[in-house]
Amino acid sequence: MKKTPLLKSYSTATRMAAPALPLWLKRRARKGKEDPARLGERNGVAGLPRPDLKSGGKLIWLHAASVGESQMLMPVILRILAQFSEHNIVITTGTVTSAELLAETLPTRAVHQYAPADHPKAVANFLAHWQPDLAIFAESELWPNMIMQTKALKIPMALINARMSATSIERWDKRGKKSGQVLLGAFDLIMAADTTTAAGLTWLTGREVEAAGNLKDAAPALPVDKLALQKLKSAIGRRPVWCAASTHVGEEILVGSAALAVKAKKPKALLILAPRHPERAKEVKDILTKMGLSVLRRSSHRMPTDKTDVYLVDQIGKMGLVYRLAKTAFVGGSLLEGLSGHNPLEPARLDCAVITGPHIASFADTYMPMMAFDGVKRILSPDDLAPAVLKYLSDPKARKAKAKAALNFAESRDAVLDYVWQHLHPLLKKA
């Protein structure tokens, strides 16, 4: 693969910056953004041995950015392991939260490592140890050194669920379309998550890129700790429950206002609030407490009582629990300009009536047909949140109808995984 001047400059710059990498990683570790015990992995120094493969076995490397992307890959991981009983998997991500969740959910024959930082030595260390037979990257994880060095070793590569905004495509045009073509040309297979990405990548690469659909749409129902679910159900009793999931900065005060309005009509109502970033829990609790709401953090290990207005889920990987407790679900990241929505199919698969705000650009390809199915309630103003919640809390028939439509739509999206698999399977057989 011939490097462009821009890619050569990038490789040189990252090589020169390598001496500063340990300091940068330690600084991030102090902020809780790195695992201090596993910093070596970010230098490409493996924390685990390469698995002993059976005859004919291959090691498949999957790479994702963080929680959402790694969980999106889980059905792919499970299918690989089911259909290739001799294969093993190493999955890399770049965040502490994703590592914690994968530690709980990865099956046998699959292990997690932190992704090597994108400088030549770290990537070389990683590839020398793991020697993957196939690399599968997810969404927009286009790290130049990682891609170029993997390709240089003639390792087959796939980019699945590719997602890029029109703005990202335009940036490639401005900073070097040729470099984009070189990087994307390293992939033997590219499958886009949506039509916008497919059109942009077709233009950028000069080769036809298909819009397979979003693999996040095909994810199975979120898992749950059954004992924890039972205990919380017993503590909550027959109280009306709703949730606000994946909220961002600026949204909690709006959700808090809605909670107060709901409480005025239904004094026993309980809000389960799960911020997108659990590390913001103290800030969120302070906001809601100042509004006059009684807040209990899940990390306190205490059960909500009749006096608890808000049960604040400040732990990662608990959305399966949240959506099973609250059958009316507001999906955040959608109330304020600058936000662009989150996945509505997670609550849809768990019998929830789904509500979203107006800002849903990142999941437009999911939300628009879902609205045509009448499977989601889209509100146009934060002031509409409380009335929407009250409607479903007060009218079980309407809630069940909305939840049924949402589930029917979610199940209609399962074919995405099969379609991606049809294209990925030949690469796996050849690896």
DAZI-V951723 format. One record per residue. N is the residue number from 1. OMEGA is omega in whole degrees, -180 to 180 (999 if undefined). D_FIRST is the distance of its C-alpha to the first C-alpha in whole Angstrom. Layout:
# DAZI-V951723
[[N/OMEGA/D_FIRST] [N/OMEGA/D_FIRST]]
This chain:
# DAZI-V951723
[[1/-177/0] [2/-179/4] [3/172/6] [4/176/10] [5/-180/13] [6/-180/14] [7/175/11] [8/179/12] [9/179/15] [10/-180/15] [11/179/14] [12/-178/17] [13/-180/19] [14/177/19] [15/180/19] [16/-179/22] [17/-175/23] [18/-180/23] [19/-179/27] [20/-175/28] [21/180/27] [22/179/30] [23/180/32] [24/-180/30] [25/179/30] [26/177/34] [27/178/35] [28/179/33] [29/178/35] [30/179/38] [31/180/38] [32/-177/37] [33/176/34] [34/175/33] [35/-176/34] [36/-178/36] [37/-174/36] [38/-179/32] [39/179/30] [40/-179/29] [41/179/27] [42/173/25] [43/-180/24] [44/179/22] [45/-171/26] [46/175/27] [47/-179/30] [48/175/30] [49/173/30] [50/-177/27] [51/173/30] [52/-174/31] [53/174/30] [54/177/32] [55/-178/31] [56/-178/29] [57/179/28] [58/175/24] [59/-179/23] [60/179/22] [61/173/21] [62/-178/22] [63/180/21] [64/-176/23] [65/-171/25] [66/-171/28] [67/-175/31] [68/-177/31] [69/-179/28] [70/177/28] [71/175/31] [72/-180/30] [73/-175/28] [74/177/31] [75/177/32] [76/178/28] [77/-178/29] [78/-179/32] [79/177/31] [80/-177/29] [81/180/31] [82/-175/34] [83/178/32] [84/-171/30] [85/-180/33] [86/-177/31] [87/171/28] [88/-176/28] [89/165/26] [90/178/25] [91/179/25] [92/173/24] [93/-176/25] [94/-176/26] [95/179/30] [96/-177/33] [97/179/35] [98/178/32] [99/180/32] [100/-179/36] [101/180/36] [102/177/33] [103/-179/36] [104/-168/38] [105/-177/37] [106/178/34] [107/174/35] [108/-178/35] [109/175/32] [110/-180/30] [111/178/30] [112/169/29] [113/171/27] [114/180/26] [115/175/22] [116/173/21] [117/-173/21] [118/168/18] [119/-167/18] [120/-176/15] [121/-179/19] [122/179/20] [123/179/17] [124/178/16] [125/-178/20] [126/-176/20] [127/180/17] [128/-179/19] [129/-171/22] [130/178/22] [131/-177/19] [132/178/19] [133/177/18] [134/178/17] [135/179/17] [136/180/18] [137/-177/18] [138/169/21] [139/-173/22] [140/-178/20] [141/-177/19] [142/178/15] [143/-171/15] [144/-179/12] [145/-180/12] [146/-178/13] [147/-175/10] [148/-178/7] [149/175/9] [150/179/11] [151/-179/7] [152/178/7] [153/178/10] [154/176/10] [155/178/12] [156/-175/13] [157/176/13] [158/173/16] [159/-178/17] [160/-177/21] [161/-179/24] [162/-180/21] [163/175/24] [164/177/23] [165/176/26] [166/179/26] [167/179/27] [168/179/23] [169/179/22] [170/179/24] [171/176/22] [172/180/19] [173/-176/20] [174/-173/22] [175/176/19] [176/180/16] [177/-179/16] [178/179/12] [179/176/11] [180/178/13] [181/-180/11] [182/-179/7] [183/-177/9] [184/177/11] [185/178/9] [186/-175/8] [187/176/11] [188/-179/13] [189/172/16] [190/176/17] [191/-175/21] [192/180/23] [193/-175/26] [194/-175/28] [195/178/28] [196/179/27] [197/-179/24] [198/-180/23] [199/-179/24] [200/-179/22] [201/174/19] [202/178/20] [203/-175/20] [204/-174/17] [205/-176/15] [206/176/17] [207/-176/17] [208/177/20] [209/-177/20] [210/170/24] [211/-177/26] [212/-170/27] [213/-175/29] [214/180/29] [215/177/29] [216/178/32] [217/-176/34] [218/-179/34] [219/178/35] [220/177/38] [221/-178/41] [222/-179/41] [223/180/42] [224/170/45] [225/-172/48] [226/179/51] [227/178/53] [228/178/52] [229/-180/52] [230/-179/56] [231/-179/57] [232/177/56] [233/179/57] [234/-179/61] [235/-177/60] [236/180/60] [237/-174/62] [238/179/63] [239/172/62] [240/-173/60] [241/170/56] [242/-179/53] [243/171/50] [244/-171/47] [245/175/44] [246/178/41] [247/-179/43] [248/177/41] [249/180/43] [250/-179/46] [251/-174/46] [252/179/48] [253/177/51] [254/177/51] [255/177/51] [256/177/54] [257/177/56] [258/179/55] [259/178/56] [260/179/60] [261/177/60] [262/-180/60] [263/180/62] [264/180/65] [265/-179/65] [266/-173/64] [267/-178/65] [268/-175/64] [269/178/60] [270/173/57] [271/170/54] [272/-174/51] [273/-179/49] [274/179/45] [275/179/43] [276/-180/39] [277/-175/39] [278/180/42] [279/177/42] [280/-171/44] [281/-179/47] [282/178/49] [283/-179/48] [284/179/49] [285/180/52] [286/179/53] [287/-176/53] [288/179/54] [289/178/57] [290/178/58] [291/178/59] [292/180/61] [293/177/59] [294/-171/60] [295/175/56] [296/178/55] [297/179/52] [298/-178/51] [299/176/50] [300/180/54] [301/174/54] [302/-180/57] [303/175/58] [304/177/59] [305/179/62] [306/-179/64] [307/180/64] [308/176/60] [309/-176/59] [310/173/55] [311/-172/53] [312/-179/50] [313/-174/47] [314/179/45] [315/-179/43] [316/173/40] [317/-177/40] [318/-176/43] [319/174/43] [320/176/44] [321/-178/47] [322/-175/47] [323/175/47] [324/179/49] [325/-176/52] [326/-177/52] [327/169/52] [328/-170/52] [329/169/48] [330/179/47] [331/-173/43] [332/-173/42] [333/-171/40] [334/-175/41] [335/-172/44] [336/175/43] [337/-177/41] [338/174/38] [339/-174/37] [340/171/36] [341/175/37] [342/-170/37] [343/179/37] [344/-175/40] [345/176/40] [346/176/40] [347/-179/44] [348/-179/44] [349/-178/43] [350/170/46] [351/178/49] [352/164/49] [353/-169/50] [354/177/47] [355/175/47] [356/173/45] [357/-175/45] [358/-170/44] [359/-170/40] [360/-172/38] [361/-176/35] [362/-179/32] [363/-179/34] [364/-179/36] [365/175/34] [366/-175/36] [367/-174/39] [368/176/40] [369/177/41] [370/176/42] [371/177/45] [372/176/45] [373/-171/46] [374/-176/49] [375/180/47] [376/175/46] [377/178/49] [378/177/47] [379/-175/49] [380/-179/49] [381/175/50] [382/179/51] [383/-179/54] [384/-175/54] [385/-178/53] [386/178/56] [387/179/58] [388/179/55] [389/-179/55] [390/179/59] [391/-177/59] [392/176/57] [393/-175/59] [394/-174/62] [395/-177/61] [396/-180/60] [397/179/60] [398/179/58] [399/-179/55] [400/180/55] [401/179/55] [402/179/52] [403/179/50] [404/178/51] [405/179/49] [406/-180/46] [407/178/46] [408/179/46] [409/-179/43] [410/-178/41] [411/178/41] [412/-178/40] [413/-177/37] [414/-177/36] [415/180/35] [416/-179/31] [417/-180/31] [418/-178/31] [419/178/29] [420/-178/26] [421/178/27] [422/-178/27] [423/-178/24] [424/-175/23] [425/178/25] [426/177/23] [427/-180/20] [428/180/22] [429/-178/24] [430/-173/21] [431/999/20]]
